Amino acid sequence: MPFAVFADGSANLPETMLEGISLLPCEYTLDGVPQTYFGDVDRFDAHAFYEELRHGKIARTTLLNTHLFLTHFGPVLKQGLDVIYISMSSGISGTCGAAKLAARELMEEYRERFVHIVDSLGCGFGNGLLAVKAAELSRQGRDAREAAAILDAEVPHICQYFTVDDLNFLKKTGRVSGVTAKIGTVLNIKPILYGDATGHIVSCAKVRGRRQSIEALVKKYEEKRVRTGEQRVCISHGDCLDDARRLADLVREITPEVPITICQHEPFSGAHVGPGMLGLFFRGTER
């Protein structure tokens, strides 16, 4: 029996990948002014957003709360459908915990229904690719409990590697120290970051210069990619389309047959990585 699939704006999905997926809105402020991002990444003005950050404006995000999940999941359960929600990583946000609280409450109220929260241990396409997989399983008529098990098992295979252009955005969110950010800026050090097995963002390499950081992302793809027809590559960028295209060209040299989606990076997690963020997402043997 088909089930309802939910994600939110942090999934970074363009309209061509949204079939069968309902998106929940994300709230943030830009220099104290409240903003609501509904997940319409194709219509999101990434250049304007990242230009604001380049000029010193501060973006702050708010976790999705339990009330939001109750409001959106409840009517679907009442209609007789089960629900699977693909959450951003519990390692970087309390959103997953809030969703699980809502799920427990709703299953007490709708005892014949099933609500499952998939902790993607990722963000951006890191949870977006899982949402796409969930929608495919629903269209196939899979039972929600069966699909939940498949998705949970898929989480460790969703690889997400990225680099940033300005370490100061990571400093603001506590990802690197002030000293590291200062030294890295002076020496033009670019970290290669990824979502680890616990859903936290950690560094796995440091290179000097933008060109080498792009090549380092490609090296990770070559090392980790699965060699099957199931591969799908996604690239997101913080207003640096030329770099994204360069990254895509290098990936195509390795696997010319694999489809690649290039998309601007949404503002909800983009607030934490800043302009110049460049991310590579794919299915791998392990994270």
Backbone torsions as a table, in degrees:
resi	resn	phi	psi	omega
1	MET	NA	129.2	178.3
2	PRO	-57.8	151.8	178.6
3	PHE	-130.2	163.4	-179.4
4	ALA	-85.8	136.5	179.4
5	VAL	-112.4	126.7	177.2
6	PHE	-119.8	145.4	168.1
7	ALA	-140.4	-164.4	175.7
8	ASP	-142.3	-177.7	-174.6
9	GLY	-58.3	-24.1	-179.2
10	SER	-69.6	-12.2	-179.2
11	ALA	-69.6	-16.9	171.5
12	ASN	64.2	28.4	-173.9
13	LEU	-88.6	128.1	172.3
14	PRO	-73.0	165.8	-175.1
15	GLU	-58.8	-32.1	-178.3
16	THR	-66.3	-14.8	-178.1
17	MET	-112.0	8.6	-171.7
18	LEU	-95.4	3.0	-177.1
19	GLU	-57.8	124.7	176.8
20	GLY	80.3	9.8	-177.7
21	ILE	-120.4	128.4	174.0
22	SER	-100.0	131.2	-177.7
23	LEU	-102.6	136.4	174.2
24	LEU	-93.7	146.5	-178.2
25	PRO	-74.3	151.6	175.3
26	CYS	-114.7	140.3	-179.3
27	GLU	-108.8	138.7	173.4
28	TYR	-151.8	169.5	175.5
29	THR	-120.5	147.1	175.1
30	LEU	-122.7	109.5	-172.0
31	ASP	53.0	41.4	176.0
32	GLY	84.4	-6.3	-179.2
33	VAL	-90.7	120.8	-177.9
34	PRO	-62.3	138.2	178.0
35	GLN	-132.2	145.2	174.0
36	THR	-119.6	125.7	178.7
37	TYR	-110.4	117.1	-174.3
38	PHE	-91.9	2.7	177.7
39	GLY	94.9	4.1	-179.5
40	ASP	-81.5	72.8	-172.1
41	VAL	-64.6	-27.9	178.7
42	ASP	-65.3	-26.9	-178.8
43	ARG	-104.4	0.2	177.7
44	PHE	-73.1	127.4	-180.0
45	ASP	-83.9	84.1	-176.0
46	ALA	-63.2	-39.9	-178.6
47	HIS	-59.9	-46.7	-179.4
48	ALA	-62.8	-43.2	-179.0
49	PHE	-62.5	-50.3	-176.4
50	TYR	-72.6	-26.1	172.9
51	GLU	-65.2	-39.1	176.3
52	GLU	-59.7	-42.9	179.0
53	LEU	-66.6	-38.8	178.8
54	ARG	-61.1	-31.5	-178.0
55	HIS	-94.2	16.9	169.6
56	GLY	96.7	-1.2	177.6
57	LYS	-71.4	146.9	-174.9
58	ILE	-105.5	127.4	175.3
59	ALA	-107.2	131.5	178.4
60	ARG	-127.3	136.3	-176.2
61	THR	-104.7	159.4	179.6
62	THR	-125.9	137.1	-179.9
63	LEU	-67.1	153.0	174.5
64	LEU	-74.0	127.9	-172.5
65	ASN	-95.3	168.7	-176.1
66	THR	-59.6	-38.3	-178.8
67	HIS	-59.9	-39.2	179.2
68	LEU	-59.9	-43.9	-179.4
69	PHE	-67.9	-41.1	178.1
70	LEU	-60.0	-42.0	-177.3
71	THR	-65.8	-38.2	-176.2
72	HIS	-89.5	-35.2	-177.4
73	PHE	-79.9	-36.3	-174.7
74	GLY	-53.1	-52.4	-179.2
75	PRO	-61.0	-32.8	179.6
76	VAL	-69.7	-42.9	177.6
77	LEU	-63.6	-38.6	179.0
78	LYS	-61.6	-30.5	178.5
79	GLN	-76.5	-8.1	178.5
80	GLY	98.8	12.7	179.2
81	LEU	-103.2	144.6	170.2
82	ASP	-79.3	166.6	-174.7
83	VAL	-132.4	135.4	167.8
84	ILE	-124.8	127.0	178.5
85	TYR	-115.6	129.0	177.1
86	ILE	-95.8	109.6	-174.6
87	SER	-95.1	151.3	167.7
88	MET	-63.8	162.9	-171.4
89	SER	-56.7	135.8	172.5
90	SER	-68.2	-15.9	179.6
91	GLY	-78.0	-12.7	-179.0
92	ILE	-125.6	-6.2	-176.5
93	SER	-154.2	151.2	174.5
94	GLY	-83.0	2.3	-178.1
95	THR	-59.1	-42.5	-178.5
96	CYS	-61.3	-42.8	178.5
97	GLY	-63.3	-40.2	178.3
98	ALA	-64.3	-38.9	179.3
99	ALA	-66.4	-38.6	179.8
100	LYS	-68.0	-35.7	174.6
101	LEU	-61.6	-44.0	178.9
102	ALA	-63.9	-40.0	-179.2
103	ALA	-61.4	-44.0	179.8
104	ARG	-63.3	-42.3	179.8
105	GLU	-64.4	-41.9	-177.7
106	LEU	-70.1	-36.1	179.5
107	MET	-73.2	-19.7	170.8
108	GLU	-71.7	-36.8	-178.6
109	GLU	-79.7	-40.7	-179.3
110	TYR	-112.6	81.5	-169.4
111	ARG	-68.7	-19.6	178.5
112	GLU	-90.7	-2.5	-176.8
113	ARG	-104.7	165.2	-176.7
114	PHE	-128.0	128.6	176.3
115	VAL	-125.4	124.0	-179.1
116	HIS	-126.1	134.4	177.6
117	ILE	-106.3	117.5	175.9
118	VAL	-90.6	115.6	174.4
119	ASP	-81.0	103.4	-174.8
120	SER	-68.3	-18.0	-173.9
121	LEU	55.5	27.6	-179.4
122	GLY	-152.9	-172.7	177.5
123	CYS	-154.2	169.1	-175.3
124	GLY	63.5	-139.1	176.6
125	PHE	-62.3	-13.5	177.0
126	GLY	-62.0	-32.7	170.2
127	ASN	-102.3	-21.7	178.9
128	GLY	-63.4	-42.2	179.8
129	LEU	-63.7	-34.7	176.6
130	LEU	-68.5	-36.2	177.5
131	ALA	-64.7	-40.3	177.4
132	VAL	-62.3	-42.7	177.7
133	LYS	-62.3	-41.6	179.2
134	ALA	-61.4	-43.1	179.7
135	ALA	-64.6	-37.5	177.5
136	GLU	-63.4	-42.2	179.3
137	LEU	-64.8	-37.9	178.5
138	SER	-65.2	-42.4	179.3
139	ARG	-64.8	-28.4	178.0
140	GLN	-76.1	-7.5	-179.9
141	GLY	83.4	17.2	179.6
142	ARG	-66.6	146.5	173.3
143	ASP	-66.2	144.4	-176.3
144	ALA	-60.8	-37.6	179.6
145	ARG	-67.4	-40.0	176.0
146	GLU	-63.8	-44.7	179.9
147	ALA	-63.3	-39.2	179.6
148	ALA	-60.0	-42.1	179.4
149	ALA	-65.6	-40.9	178.4
150	ILE	-62.5	-43.9	-177.3
151	LEU	-68.2	-42.4	178.5
152	ASP	-61.4	-37.4	178.8
153	ALA	-71.7	-23.3	-179.1
154	GLU	-80.2	-24.2	-175.1
155	VAL	-50.1	-48.2	-177.8
156	PRO	-65.1	-11.3	-177.6
157	HIS	-98.8	-3.6	178.7
158	ILE	-88.4	104.7	-176.9
159	CYS	-90.3	140.7	-179.5
160	GLN	-143.3	108.2	179.5
161	TYR	-119.7	138.1	180.0
162	PHE	-150.6	163.5	175.3
163	THR	-131.6	163.5	-179.9
164	VAL	-127.8	158.3	-178.8
165	ASP	-94.3	-26.1	-175.5
166	ASP	-131.0	110.7	-177.8
167	LEU	-67.0	-16.5	-177.3
168	ASN	-66.1	-26.6	177.1
169	PHE	-70.2	-36.7	175.9
170	LEU	-70.1	-32.2	177.1
171	LYS	-63.7	-42.8	-178.5
172	LYS	-60.9	-30.9	-179.2
173	THR	-99.8	9.9	174.7
174	GLY	80.9	10.5	-178.8
175	ARG	-76.4	-31.0	174.1
176	VAL	-135.6	157.8	179.5
177	SER	-77.0	163.4	177.6
178	GLY	-61.3	-37.8	179.6
179	VAL	-65.9	-44.6	179.4
180	THR	-61.5	-42.7	180.0
181	ALA	-63.1	-41.7	-178.7
182	LYS	-66.4	-47.3	-179.4
183	ILE	-65.4	-43.2	-179.1
184	GLY	-62.1	-37.7	179.2
185	THR	-66.4	-44.2	-179.4
186	VAL	-63.5	-42.0	-175.7
187	LEU	-91.0	1.7	-179.5
188	ASN	60.7	40.2	179.2
189	ILE	-82.7	132.1	178.7
190	LYS	-117.8	116.8	179.2
191	PRO	-78.9	148.8	169.7
192	ILE	-104.0	118.9	-173.9
193	LEU	-115.0	157.1	176.9
194	TYR	-154.8	162.9	174.9
195	GLY	-86.7	116.4	-175.1
196	ASP	-82.1	-172.4	-174.4
197	ALA	-67.0	-14.4	177.6
198	THR	-104.2	3.1	178.1
199	GLY	84.3	10.6	177.3
200	HIS	-94.3	151.2	178.6
201	ILE	-88.4	119.5	-178.0
202	VAL	-132.6	161.6	178.3
203	SER	-91.1	137.3	176.4
204	CYS	-117.3	-6.8	178.8
205	ALA	-168.2	160.0	174.4
206	LYS	-136.8	130.1	179.7
207	VAL	-129.5	168.6	-179.9
208	ARG	-108.8	118.3	175.5
209	GLY	97.4	154.2	-176.0
210	ARG	-67.5	-43.6	-177.8
211	ARG	-58.3	-45.4	-179.2
212	GLN	-68.1	-30.4	178.9
213	SER	-68.3	-37.4	177.5
214	ILE	-66.0	-43.1	179.2
215	GLU	-64.8	-33.0	178.6
216	ALA	-67.4	-36.4	176.2
217	LEU	-63.1	-43.2	180.0
218	VAL	-64.1	-37.4	178.2
219	LYS	-62.0	-39.8	177.6
220	LYS	-63.5	-39.7	177.3
221	TYR	-61.8	-45.4	-178.9
222	GLU	-63.5	-35.7	-178.8
223	GLU	-74.7	-40.0	-166.5
224	LYS	-102.9	-18.8	-170.7
225	ARG	-59.8	148.6	171.1
226	VAL	-83.4	144.5	-177.2
227	ARG	-103.2	61.0	178.6
228	THR	-134.6	173.7	178.7
229	GLY	-74.0	-2.1	-177.8
230	GLU	-82.6	-3.2	-172.3
231	GLN	-70.0	139.0	173.5
232	ARG	-142.3	127.0	-177.7
233	VAL	-108.4	134.3	175.7
234	CYS	-126.4	140.5	178.3
235	ILE	-126.6	129.3	174.1
236	SER	-120.9	152.5	-175.3
237	HIS	-143.9	147.7	177.0
238	GLY	-95.0	72.9	178.7
239	ASP	62.2	47.7	175.7
240	CYS	-144.0	63.6	-173.2
241	LEU	-61.0	-38.0	-179.0
242	ASP	-61.6	-40.6	177.8
243	ASP	-66.0	-39.2	178.9
244	ALA	-62.5	-41.0	178.7
245	ARG	-67.1	-37.2	176.9
246	ARG	-63.6	-43.7	177.6
247	LEU	-60.4	-43.9	179.7
248	ALA	-62.1	-40.8	179.8
249	ASP	-61.7	-40.0	-179.8
250	LEU	-69.5	-36.4	176.6
251	VAL	-65.2	-40.6	-179.9
252	ARG	-64.0	-29.4	177.1
253	GLU	-63.7	-28.2	179.8
254	ILE	-86.5	-46.5	-177.9
255	THR	-134.2	80.9	-177.3
256	PRO	-63.1	-20.1	-176.3
257	GLU	-86.7	-11.4	-174.2
258	VAL	-84.7	129.3	178.4
259	PRO	-68.4	141.8	-179.0
260	ILE	-125.1	129.9	173.7
261	THR	-106.4	126.7	175.1
262	ILE	-110.6	130.6	-174.2
263	CYS	-147.9	145.8	173.5
264	GLN	-64.6	152.7	-177.0
265	HIS	-88.7	129.9	-175.6
266	GLU	-60.9	160.6	-173.3
267	PRO	-78.3	-21.6	-171.6
268	PHE	-66.0	-50.4	173.6
269	SER	-90.5	-19.1	176.9
270	GLY	-61.4	-27.2	177.7
271	ALA	-60.8	-26.1	-175.1
272	HIS	-94.3	-19.8	-178.3
273	VAL	-109.3	-21.8	171.1
274	GLY	81.0	175.0	178.3
275	PRO	-62.7	144.6	-179.0
276	GLY	90.7	-2.5	175.1
277	MET	-62.2	138.2	178.6
278	LEU	-137.2	118.0	-174.2
279	GLY	-122.3	144.9	179.1
280	LEU	-123.2	124.7	-174.5
281	PHE	-126.3	134.0	-177.2
282	PHE	-164.7	169.3	177.0
283	ARG	-88.9	127.3	-176.8
284	GLY	-128.9	172.6	177.9
285	THR	-67.4	-31.0	177.1
286	GLU	-164.1	169.0	178.8
287	ARG	-74.3	NA	NA
